[in-house]
Amino acid sequence: MSGIGMTTIFSLKGGVGKTSLSSAIALEMEFEKEEIPIITNDPISPLESVMGKNRALLIPPDEKFPPSLKTDDDVLIDLGGFVDERSIEILEKSKQVIVPTLGSYLSLAGLVGTLEEVKKFNNEITIVLNRVEKKELDKVIEFIRDSYDYPIFKLKTSKCFENIHYQKKSISQMMTEEPLMKRAYKEVQAQVWEIINHLKGV
């Protein structure tokens, strides 16, 4: 079975959905019996609460990431929105880097800044358009394509990301346990799996 390798989710812009995406990917894979640990250096991250301390590791500001981490290790890293010695090492080691963005001007400016910074250390980049309105989608993609040819995926706006954190369950599990959610969550579940399969090279 193909793994995702060391996958880092990173943006210099806050509030673009890094942690929600990390949780969604890890919980979906867990639902399919593929347990992927998550590491974060964000001191206010909810990942330990959502995933449990046995699955999520919080790296304090004065500590380094585990030196044993390797590119082929199946692990998700939710990297805080700043570049320092620790983050550079992680970006260089990563098999791939996901950069999420919203469709607002400030978020797209943050996307450009992030891409320019990340590509200094790693050019295996995937862009995730998070909560971009359908009417804005073509314009946002055109803006990105003017300068970059990285793969682009989209995630629709959905309450399921908030409920992931409240219920500590994957989208698939919530759909299974609450049949009324199937219609509401079906599209976004498929979008998350498109991203996972891309990371796995499927």
Order of alpha helices (4+ residues) and beta strands (2+ residues): beta-alpha-beta-alpha-beta-beta-alpha-beta-alpha-beta-alpha-beta-alpha-alpha-alpha
